[in-house]
Amino acid sequence: MNPVRPPQEKLLDMYRLMQLARRFDESVIDLYASGQIPGFMHLYVGEEAVAVGACAALAEGDTITSTHRGHGHCIAKGGDPRFMMAELFARANGYCRGKGGSMHIANLSLGILGANGIVGGGFPIANGAALTSQMRATGRAAVCFFGDGASNEGTFHEAANLAAVWKLPVLFVCENNGYAQTTPQREHQAIGDIAARAAAYGMPGCVVDGMDVLAVHAAVAAAVADARAGKGPSFIECKTYRYRGHWEGDPQTYRTPAEIAEWKKRDCISSFGGRLVREFGVREEELSQVREQVERQMAEAIAFARSSPPPQPETVLTDVYSSREPSPRAIRGPTGRMTIRQALNGTLDRILAAEERAVLFGEDIGLLGGAFSVTKGLFARYGGMRVRNTPISESAIIGAAIGASVTGLLPIAEIMFCDFLYVAMDQIVNQMAKMKYMYGGEARLPIVVRCTCGSGFSAAAQHSQSNEAMFMHVPGLKILMPSTPDDAAGLLLSAFEDPNPVLFFEHRGCTTRRGRCPASPSPSERRGSSGREETSRS
């Protein structure tokens, strides 16, 4: 690899961002200790070279998913420390209106799809953002930051496999700081280099010095270029170290002061500053001016946060759902006498024909047409980009729908049986249902998740449930279950046009039920319809 040296102006900006990320978290240490900041704090001190080196290789439209230790990622991607600090203070003008806090800080307009309190939660969401780029040919890339411990989560393996199969423009950037919370890597993995796992998924993997911002930048720049060229995903492992504990207040009994001191000898900021002077002709006075600028920024950020108003009590339930707006689309469902299965198939056909951003994906939905033939014929008509077979990976399916929806696609995901929703419970309940709320209303998630439910077919206990009632208790979700062809067409159109995530349950006992769909079953025209249908079975 022969990395292109960034211009001096960019090098100075990288130094500034590293200093800003460091001083932000150092300020948080004092503010948190004095009780001015509530909640949990997971600080990024020591790891700044990874976030800054990686994000410096990205373009404005590229996206990132972050972790519970996400302050540095947010700053490196262009986050304003004023709104970040206000969010940590739980104030109304923070990035998430005080509803996200440290672990969920986000700004979708900057491509920051959110820090995540669930270890490994961001993998499949990054895939979804990359899917949007691939389908819309924007040339954008997605970066998923994660720690060494997260690489043991099932979502990593599901997402890595799906990304490789679909050749998505996504980078998996591992911040290996040696500890999964308090457990050293040697006790939670049998390999020395996590990047070795990349080969199992058919993607390139490399290890870089995560304390060297230019090494990180060069590796990410090369991987991003491959992603933009359609070569698919890459895995980059950055060996780094966090100076603070896993959480602020961590007694750190699992490591020694000598170990920490040894890593600090290689501090990423001081070593980069020295290189700027020795190798790139930057004057010490310029570095000093940058540090003074950062101090002023932090003083402004803290003052801004302290003077910001707290959220009003009446807003506690706002942002759970997006309000539905009149749709300019005039998608009409199928007409005539038909079964529920045919009504669903015809409606999906019309959705794909009318809306180029619509995409279907799920297990066996291609040539087979799905386990219950609902998508039969659509693969032949619209091709493998619009109607996508997936691996048997429910978390990867739901997470991809999430990332795709918040970046501009209109995904309809199929989970073969509703029993399998439990496999993706984190993506459904902790991600999809909560994202709009915890990001302060900024996210819109127009997602339809179709699944089959119902007993009475001798399919035993794990293929026969009707668990829709359980999901009715999850704020942020909408639940639908049609019982007639008319309902099936109209409700599926309504779900598709809704800006909120909808779980659409298709009861096996009703799929062959016949009835007549009206001539104009668009959602706007259907309001007030009795929905009466014949209920004889074929």
N, C-alpha and C positions, 0 to 999 in steps of 0.2 A: 504494500500500500504506500503510495506517495501522496500524502495529504497536501492539499493546497493551503498555504499559510493565510489565515484571515488577515485583512488589512489592519493596520495599527488602530484605527478608530474602533473597529469591532473588538479587537483584543482589549482595549480599555473599557469598552462597554461590558464585556464578559467579566472583567475584574470588578467593575462597579456592581454588577448583579450578584456576584459571589459575596462581595462585602455587604450588600443590602440584605441578602438572605441570612447571612451570619448575624448581622446586627438586629435584624427583625427578631430572630429567635432568642438572641441574648437579651433583648428588651422584654420579650415574653417571659423569660425566666424570672426577672425581677417583678414584673406586673402580676404574674401568677402567684408568686410567693407572698405578695402583699394583699392577695385576695381581690384584686381588681378584675381578674379574668376568671370566669367560671369554667367548669367542665374538665375534661381530660386534655392533657397536652403531650404530644409526641413530637419532639424537636429534631431538626435536621442538621444541627451543628456538627460540622466535620464532613458532611457529604455533599457540599455545595457544588463541587466540580462535576458531579454527575448531571444534576438538573440543568446547570448552566451550559455545560458542554453539549448536552443533547439538544436542548431547546435552541441553542445558537445555530444549529444545523437545520432548523425547521423554518418553514415559510408561514406567513400570516394565517393562511387558511387551514393549516395542519392542526390536528387535535391531539390531546393527551388525556389519559386517565391516570389518576394519582392514587395515593395510599393515605392511610391515617397519618403518615408523616409527610404531609404534602405542602407545607409552607414554601419550601424551596422551589418546588415545581411551579407553584402559582406565580411566584416572583419571576422565575426564569422565563415563563411564557408571557410575561407582560402584565401581570397583576399589579394593581395599585396598592401600595402598603397602607394607604389610608382606609380603603374599603375592607382590606383584609383585617386590619386591626379592629375596625368597628365591628366586623363579624365576630372576632374573638371576644370582644366586649359584649356580645349579644345585643347589638344596637340595630335599630330599624334601617339604617342606611348602610349596613354592611352588605357585602356581596350577596348574601342569602337572606337579607332582612333579619338577621339574628337567629334564623331557624336552623342553620347548618352548623355553625361553630367551626372549631378547628378541624374536626375529622371529615367534614363534608363541604369544605369550601370549594366554590366553583364559579365559573363565569363562562357561559356558553358562547357569548359573543367573541371571546378571546380564544375559543377552542379548548377551554379547560372544562372537560366534561365531568369533573368532580373528583375530589378526594373521597376516599371510601373507608368507612369504619369496619367493613367486612374484609378480612384478609383474602385476597384473590378475587374480590368482587368485580374488579375492573377489567379482567382479561376478556370475557366475551363482549363487553360493551365496546371496548376498543375495536374488536372485530367488526361490530356493527357500523361504527364510524368509517372503517376502512371499506366496508361493503358499499356504503353510500358513495365514496370516492370512486370505487371501481365501476359501479353501475352508471354513474353520471359522468364518468370520464373527466373528473376535475383535476387529476394529477396530484391530489393531496395524499398525505400519509398520516397514519395514526401511530402514536407511541403509547405503550402501556408500561408505566413504571411499577415495579413491585420489588419486594424484598426476597431474601433467600428462603425464608420460611414459606412464603406464598407459593413457591414453585412446587410444594408438596400438595397443594390443594387440587382437587379434581378439576376445578375450573381451568387451571393452567393447562392440563393435559387435553381437556376437551377443546379449549380455545386454540391451542397450538396446532392440534390436528386439523380443525376446521379451517384455520387460516392457511395452512399448507395445502389442503385439498382445493380450496377456492383461489389460491394464489393471491391472497389479500395484501394490500399495501400497508402492512402493519409491522411495527418493531416492538419486540419484547425486550425491555431494558431492565435487567436485574441489578438491583442495588444490594450487592452481597456485603453486608456489614458484619458478617460472621456469627450473628445471633438471630434466632427466631424467638423473639421476645427475650427470654433469658437462657434459652437452650443453644449451646454452641453447635455450629454446623456439623461437626464430627459426630454429634449425637442424634441428629435428625436426618442425615443423608449419608449414604455409603459412597459418595463420589466426592472428589475434591473440587472439580470444576462443574458448576451447574450447567454451563454452556454445552457440556457434552451431551445433554439431553436433546439438543436441537437436532442432532443427526437422526434420532429416532422418528422425527416428524418430517424429514426431508428438507430441512431449511438450514442455511449456514448459521454457524454459531462461533463466537469469538470471545476471548477474555481480554479485558483491558485494565489498565491501572486506573481505578476510579478516583485516585487522588491527583490525577493529571488531567486537567480540564481539556488540554489540547488533544490528548490521546482519546478521550471520550468523544470530543467533537469530530475527530477524523473518522472514528469507527461509525458513529451515527450518520455522518454525512455520506459515507459510502453506502450504508444500508438504505438510507432514504433515497439515494439515487437509484438503487436497484428497485426499490418499491415503486417509485414513479415510473420506471421503465417496464413495469409489469412482471418483474421477476419474483414477486411474492414476499413472504415475511422473512425476517431475520431475528436472531437472538444475540444480544450483547450482554455479557456479564461484566459488571464493573466492581472490582474489588475495592471496597471502601470501608469506612468506619464511622460510627456515631460516637461522639464524645460524651453525650448525655446518656442516661438510662433509656430503657424502652419507653417508659412514661416518666413524666416529671414527678419526682418523688420515689422513683425506683431505688431501692437500697443498693443495687448493683453488687450483690454478694457473689455473683457468678463470674466476676472478672477482677483483676488486680489493678491498683493504681499504676503499677509499672507497665502493664500492658497498654493502658490508655496513654501514658506518657510517651511510650515508644511510637505509637501511631501519630501523636501530635508533633513529633520531630519531622514528619512528612506532611505537615498541614498543607492542604490544597491551596489555600489563599496566600499564605506567606511564600510558598515555593513558586507560585505563579507570579506573584509580584516581583520576586527576585529574577525570574526568567525574563519578565518584561524589560527590566533594566539591563540585564546582561546581554540578552540575545536580540531584543527588538528595538532598542534605542529609546525606550521610554524613560523620562526623567523622574527621579524620586519626587520632585515637586508636583508632577502630574498625578502620581499615585496619592500623594497627600491631599491634593485638591479633590480627588474622587472620594476619599474617606471623609473629608469635611462635608461634601455634598450629601453623602449617605447619612451622616449624623443629622443634617438639617431635615432630610426626608423623614427620618425616624421621629424626630421631635414633632414634625407636622402631623405624622400619622397618629402618634399617641394623643396629641392635643385634639385632633379630629375625632378620634374614638371617644375620648372623655366627654366631648361636648355634644356628641350625637345622642338623639333621643332613644329611649328604649321602645320596643314594640308596644303598641296599645293592646290591652287585654282583648278587645273585640276582634283582633286579627288572628287570634289563636287558631281558628278553624278556616281561615282563608288559605288559598293555595293548595287545598287538598285535591280539588278538581279544577280543570280548565273549563271556562264557560264555552258553550257551544255557539258558534256563529253560523249565520246562514251560509250554506255552501253554494258557490257559483256553478258547481258541477250539476249536471242533470242526468245522472246515471239511473237508468231504469232497469228493473229486474225483468226476468223472463215472464212471459204471459202464457196463459192457457192452462189446461189441466195436466198435472204432473205430480211426482212424488216430492217429498222433502229433499231427498238426495238430488234430484234433478233441479229443484229450485236453488239449492246451494251451488251446484255446479254452474248453472246458468248465470247466477249472480256473480260468482267469481270471474266467469268469462267476461261479463260486461264491465266489471271493475278493471280488469287488466286491459281491456280494449280502450277504456275511457281515460285511464290515468296512468301515464308512463312511469310515475314514481311508485306505483304499486308493485310489490314483489311478494311471491309466495315461497315459503320454504318449510321443510319438515321431512320426516322420515318416509321414504318410499312414495313421495307424492308425484314423482316424475312419470316414467313410462307406465308404472303400475297404476297410477292414479289414486294413490292412497289406499290404506287398508280397507276402506269402505267405499272406494270408487268415487269419492266426492270431487277429486281433482282430475278425473279421467278425461283425457283428450287435451288438457290445457298445456301440457309439456310440448306436445306436437305442434300446438298452435302458436305458442309464445316463446318456446325455446328454453334452454337451460339457464340463461341469465335471469329470466323473470320467474321461472318455476323451478326451484332448486331442491334437489335431493340433499339431505344432510346426513352426517353420521348419526349413530344412535347416541345422542349427546344433548339431553334436554336442557341443561344449563347453558350450553353453547347456543342452542336455538333461541331460547328466551332472551339471553343477553345480547345476541346479535340483533334481535328485534328492537331492544331498547336503544342500543347505540345507533342503529339505522334510523329509528324514528326521531331522535333528538337532533339528527344531522340532516334531515330532509326527506327520507324515504317514507313510504306508507306500507309497512310490513304486515303481512298476514301469516302468522306462524301456526303450524299444525303440530299438536302433540297427540300422538295416536290414540291413547286412552287417558282419561282424566286421572286415573290412578298414578300416571307418570308425572303429573304436575308436582308431586311431592319431591321428585328428584331435583327439580329446579326451584325449590321453595325459596331459597335465598334470592334468586333473580326475580321471582314474582313478588315476594312480600317485602324484602329489604331494599330492592333496587327499583323495580318497575312501579310499585304502588307508592313509594315514598319519595321518589326523585323530585317530582314537582314541588312537594311541600318543603323538603329539606334544602332545596336550592332557591327558596324564596319565590316560587311561582314562575321562575324563568323558563323551566323546561316544559315542553309540550310533548306528549307521548301518544301519538295516534297509532296504537297497536291493537290488532285483533289476534287473540290466541284461540284457535279452534281446537276442540277436543271432543272425543266421544265418551259418553257416560251411559250408565244404566246396567241393571242386572237382568236376570231371567234368561241367560243364554248359555248356562253351564260353563262359564268361563272362570269360575273360582274367585277367590276373595281379592286377588290383585288385578283383576280386569273387569270388575263388576260394580264399581262404586258409583255413588252419586254424591260427590263431595262439594257441589256448588254452594251448599249452605255454609260451609266452612269459610269460603272466600267472600261470602257476603259480609263477614265481620272484619274485613280488611279495608280500612279507609284508603281511597285512591283507586280502587278497582270498581268496575261495573260488570255485572253478571247478567247474561242473557241465555235463555233456553227456549227455542221455538217449539211449537207443537203442531203447526200446520205449514203447508208449503207457502202460503201467503206470509205467515209470520217469519218463516225462514228467510225468504227473499228480503222482506222489508227490514227485519231486524239486522240481517247481515249488512245491508246497505247503511243502516243507521250506525252500526258499530264502526264500519269503515270510515264514515264521515265524522265520527266523534273524536275530539282531540285528546281523549283519555284512554288508558288501557282498558280493553274489554276482554273478559273471558267468555267465550261463546261455546256453550255446551250443546252437543248434538246427541240426543238420546237415541240409542240403538232401536228402541221399541217404536220409534216414530219415523225412521228414515224412509220406509216404504209407504208411509201414509200418503194418500192421494188427496188432492184438492185443486182448486182453481186459483191461480194468481191473477190479480186484477190487471187491467191494461196499463195503469199508471202507478206502479208501486214505489215511487220515489219517496224517501222519508218525509219530505216537506208536504207531499200530497196525502200521505198516509195518516197524518195526525187526526185522531178522532174516528178512524176506521174501526169497525167492530171486529174485523179479522176473522169472521165466521168462515169455516171451511168444512167440506165433507171430510169425514174421518174414516172412511172404509179403507181397508188395506188391500193391496194387490196380491 
